[in-house]
Amino acid sequence: MAKITASVYSSHVPAIGAALDNGKSGEDYWKPLFAGYDYSKEWIRENKPDVVLLVYNDHASAFDSNFVPTFAIATGEEFQPADEGWGPRPVPVVKGHSRLAAHIAQSVIQDEFDLTVVNSLDVDHGLTVPLSLMFGQPEEWPCLVIPVAVNVVLYPPPSGKRCFAFGEALKRAVESFDEDLNVQIWGTGGMSHQLQGPRAGLINKEFDNAFLDRLADDPQALVDIPHIDYVRQAGSEGIELVMWLVARGAMQSKVVQKHRFYHVPASNTAVGHMILENP
């Protein structure tokens, strides 16, 4: 059967992709950030998955305000990098695993989650930036990727508790698949940041690091955090952290922390990163 062996958590700041794409990763501003992923690149080379379930949020590239599903899975064979207004990122086409994605949809829907099935979509920086941080700039991505989109853009987003339970359902789905696959699940977005209004530029290091502590050792302490606390403590875009709870819910209760990194700022955003393995 397929098995989830590890989870990766990372911010997906669009400026990170721009820095890579425009050859600025060696500049003094960006060096400390990219250095935080040096271990991760070595780790992923030694622990290359067959498939990544990549939990992210779309930024009005595949969905718009007329249609934003709470949870969606993409079942296509491949997904093109999205044009977000300045042309698509110069990164490889993302190749999917249609059979596993369809199986997950079947299993999760029967498990009482109203999952939207999407046959085709373009993927924006929310998905491609974490791939670039982990794999660099290859000619093609070294594994298959199943996009799993979560609404954290339009109110109301799903609760942290619902996201964690969704992760648990994803774990059950993967483990019932009849092919021997090494699967990782990645949770992306966050950490604390706010892009507009009087609090634009807000970063809360204390909240972020407490979240990282609990994510590894006590995730149940995070599942009941209400939406308003994310807004108050982590800024209007801090709600993206519920996507990390999807990935954590798909893991075992006790995990091995392989790497942890935190850096501010990256384009007025706090960057968090963690790698957890199932024992």
N, C-alpha and C positions, 0 to 999 in steps of 0.2 A: 504494500500500500504506500501511498504518498505520505510524507511526513514533514511537518514544520520543524526545522532544526534551529532557526535563529530569527531574531527580529532586529531591524535597523531603524533608528529614529533620527530624523534630520530636518532642519529648516529647509525651506525651498525658495529663498529670497531671489527674485528675478535678477537683481544686480549681480549676484554670484555667477549666474550664467553669462551675463554680459561681460564680466571680467574675464572669464575663461575664453569666451568667443572672440574677444578683442585683444587677447594677448597681454592682459594686465595682471595676471595672477602673481607675477613676480614683483609687483610694485609694493612699496612699504606698507601701504594701507591694507593690502589683501594678503600679504605673506602669512601673518599670524593665523588667519582663518584657514587657509588651505593647509597649513602645517598640521592643524588639528585633525585632518583626514589622512595624513600619511600612514598612520597605523592601519586605518580602515581599508586603504587600498591594498596593503599587504595581506590583511586578514581576508578580504574578499577573494584574493587570488588563491589563497589556501583553502577557502571554504566556498568555492563557487557554486551557486545554486543552479538547479535546472530551471526553476521558475521562481519569479518574484511576484507576490501579490502586493501591488504598490498602492497604498491607500493615500489618496490626495484629494484636493478640491480643485475643481475647474474654475477658471477666472474669466467666465463669459466667452470662452473659446469654443467649447462644444455645446454648452447650454447657455440660455439667456434668461432674463427675468420672467419670460412666459412659461418656461419649463425647467425647473431645477429639482431633480429627484432627490429624496433624502439619502438613499443608498442606491448606487448603480454599479453594475459590472459590465465590462466590455468583452464581448465574446468573439471579436473579429480575429483575422489572421495577422493583421498588421495595422499600425496606427502612425499617421504622419505627424511630424512636429507642426504645431499650430502657428499660424501667423497672428501674433498678438498686437499688430499695429506697426511693427517695424521689420516685418519679414520673419519667416520661420527661423528658429535657431539652427545653425549648421551642425546638426547632430544626426546620428543614424536613425532610420525608421525603427520604431519599436515593434518587435514581432511578438505576437500573442500565442497563447496555448488554448485554442478554441475548445478542445474536448474537455479539458479541466475546467475552463470557465463555465461551460454549459453544465457540467456536473455540479459545480458549486452553486450555480443559479437554481438548479433543480432541488438540491439538498437544502439550501438556505430558505427557499420559498416554502418547501414542505416543513421546514423548521419554524414557520410562522413569522418570517421576516418578509415584508413586501419589497423585494429587491427588484429594481428596474433593470431590464436586460437591454443593452445597447449593442447593436451589431457593428456599428462603425462610429468613430469619432476621432478628431484630431486632439493630440495631447499637448498641453502647454507647459510652462516652466514648473508648475506644481509637480509634474511627474519627471520632466527631463533633467531639472537641476540636481535632484538627489542621485539620479543615475550618473551624471557627470562627476559629482563629488566622490562617488564610490569607485567608478570605473575609469575616470579620466576622459580622454577624447579618442576612443577607438574608432576603427573603420566600421565596426558593427558592435552592437551590444552583445556581451558574451553569454547572455541567458535570455530566456523568454520572459515576458512581462505581461501580467494581467492587470489592467487598470481597474481600480475599485474607487469610485468617486463618492464623496460624502458632501452633503450640503452644509457649508459653514458660511455661506454668503448671504442668503435670504432668511429672515426670521420666519418661523422658528427652526433652528438647527436641532438635530437630535441631542438628547442628553448624554452626558458622559456614561451614565449607567447603561443606556441603550447601546452606545457605541461599544462598550466592553462586552455586552452580551452578543452583539453582532460579531465581534472577534471570536467569541466562544463558538458561535455557529459556523464561522469560517473554518475553524480548527476541526470541528466534527465533519464538515464537508470534505476537507482535504484528506483526512484520515480514512474516509470511506471510498476514496478513488482507487481504482483497480490497477494502478501502474506505480512502479517503484520510482518515486521522484523525490529529490531533495528540494524542498520548498522553503523559501524565506518570506516573511511578511514585513513590509516596511511601512512605518507611520510617518507622515511628513507634515510640514507646516510649523507655525509658531517659531520661536517662543514669544515672549511678550513683545508686542509692538502695536502701534496705532499710527495710521497713515493720514489721518485727517482730523480737523477740529482743533480746539484749544489744547488738547493733550497730544497732538501729533509729536512723534518722537519718544513717547513714553517707553521706558524700559524698567523692568522690576527684577533685578538680579535675585533678590531674596525669594520671591515667588518662584522664579524659574528653577533655582537650584533646589528648593524644597520639592518641586514637582519631580525633578530628576531623581532625588533621593527616594521618593515614594514609588515612582514608576518601577524602579528596580526591586525594592524590598517590600513595599506595602501598597500595591495598586488599588486594593479595595478602599483605601483612604481617599482615593481620587475620584471614585465613580459617582459620588454624591455631590460633588462641587456644582452648585447651580450656575446657570449661564451668567447671571449678573455678577458673580464673583470673578469670573474670567474677565468680564468687561472692566470691573473696578480695579482688579489687581494686575491684569496682563494687557489691558488695552482692548480696543474694539476688535482687533484681529487675533487676539490671544485665544479666542474660541477655537482656533485651528488645532489646539492641543487635544481636543476630543478625538482627533484622528489617531493620535498616538495610543489612545486607550483601545481603539479597534485592534491595533497590532499587539498590544499587551494582552488583551483578552484572548488572543489566539495562541498564547504561550502557556507553558506550565506555570503553576503558582510560584514555584521556586526556580530561579534562573541563575545563570552565571553571568556576571557583568564583565565583558571583555574590554570595553573602552567607554570612556565618557569625556566629553569636551564641551566647553561653554565659552563663548566669545561675544563681546560687544565692542563697538557696533559694527554692523554690516549694513550699510545703507539705512541707518536709523532703526535697525532691527537687532534683537538678540538672537544669536545663533546657538542652538543646542543640538547635541549629537550623542547618541548612545548605541552600543551594540550589546545585545543580550543573547545568550545561547541557552537552549534547553539542555539540562544535564543528561 
